[in-house]
Amino acid sequence: MSPRLAAGVWVSAYLTRLRLADVPAYVTAKGDAEAGAVVVKVALLDGTARAYERRSDLMTGARAWILLAEGAEADIDALVTRTKGRDPDLWVIELEDRQGRTLLDQDGLSE
């Protein structure tokens, strides 16, 4: 298993990438700076949204971003609230982008 970047450092770098791509982003829940998990919610500005989280494959240790849920923004907000209730160390980053861009598939962010 390879060493992982501290969550706070990753979040800071991610916010910089989003800012450079002109994607509005906000940290709505600040988690543990070292090992907090991250959920990324993107509001499509039409009443819908998507939520992504990074998961590890238990067999290989590889990490990848997966679509956690998509649908009505109120439903996604409720899911994120429940998730935050179970994990006080969770970071939540909310984006606003009509195209649904998250940049999570880019080098340095995808794993």
C-alpha positions in Angstrom: 0.0 0.0 0.0 1.5 3.4 -1.0 1.6 6.4 1.3 -1.4 8.7 1.0 -1.5 12.5 0.9 -3.0 14.1 4.0 -6.6 15.0 3.4 -6.1 18.7 4.2 -3.3 19.0 1.6 -5.3 17.1 -1.0 -8.3 19.4 -0.4 -6.2 22.5 -0.7 -4.7 21.3 -4.0 -8.1 20.3 -5.3 -9.6 23.7 -4.5 -6.7 25.4 -6.4 -7.3 23.2 -9.4 -11.0 24.0 -9.4 -10.3 27.8 -9.0 -8.0 27.6 -12.0 -10.7 25.9 -14.1 -13.3 28.5 -13.0 -15.4 26.0 -11.1 -16.9 27.5 -8.0 -16.2 25.4 -4.9 -16.9 25.6 -1.2 -15.8 23.6 1.8 -19.0 23.0 3.7 -17.6 20.6 6.2 -14.0 20.5 7.3 -12.8 17.1 8.3 -9.7 15.6 9.8 -6.6 17.2 8.3 -4.7 14.0 8.2 -7.0 11.1 7.4 -10.5 12.5 6.8 -12.5 11.1 3.9 -13.8 13.4 1.2 -17.2 13.7 -0.5 -17.5 15.9 -3.5 -21.0 17.2 -4.4 -21.6 19.0 -7.7 -24.8 21.0 -8.1 -25.8 21.1 -11.7 -27.8 24.3 -11.1 -31.0 22.8 -12.5 -32.2 21.3 -9.2 -30.1 18.1 -9.5 -26.7 17.1 -8.1 -24.2 14.3 -7.9 -22.1 13.1 -5.0 -18.7 11.3 -5.3 -16.6 9.6 -2.8 -13.2 8.0 -3.0 -13.1 4.3 -2.0 -10.3 1.8 -1.7 -10.4 -1.7 -3.2 -9.8 -4.0 -0.3 -7.9 -6.5 -2.4 -5.5 -4.2 -4.3 -5.5 -1.1 -2.1 -6.2 1.0 -5.3 -8.3 4.1 -4.7 -10.8 5.5 -7.1 -13.6 8.1 -7.2 -17.1 6.6 -7.5 -20.5 8.1 -8.1 -22.2 7.8 -4.7 -25.5 9.1 -5.8 -27.2 11.5 -8.3 -30.7 13.0 -8.4 -32.6 15.8 -6.9 -30.3 18.2 -5.1 -32.4 18.0 -1.9 -31.9 14.2 -1.9 -28.2 14.5 -2.4 -28.0 17.1 0.4 -29.8 14.7 2.7 -27.5 11.9 1.8 -24.4 14.1 2.5 -25.9 15.2 5.8 -26.5 11.5 6.9 -22.9 10.6 5.8 -21.5 13.5 7.7 -23.5 12.4 10.8 -21.8 9.0 10.7 -18.3 10.4 10.0 -17.3 13.6 11.9 -13.9 13.5 10.2 -15.5 13.9 6.7 -14.7 16.7 4.4 -17.5 17.9 2.1 -16.7 20.0 -0.9 -19.5 21.5 -2.9 -19.1 22.6 -6.5 -21.5 24.5 -8.8 -21.2 23.6 -12.5 -23.9 23.2 -15.1 -21.7 20.7 -17.0 -21.0 18.7 -13.9 -17.3 19.1 -14.0 -15.4 17.8 -11.0 -11.9 17.3 -12.4 -11.7 14.1 -10.3 -10.6 12.2 -13.4 -7.5 14.4 -13.9 -4.0 13.3 -13.2 -3.1 13.8 -9.5 -6.8 13.8 -8.5 -8.1 10.6 -9.9 -6.6 8.3 -7.3 
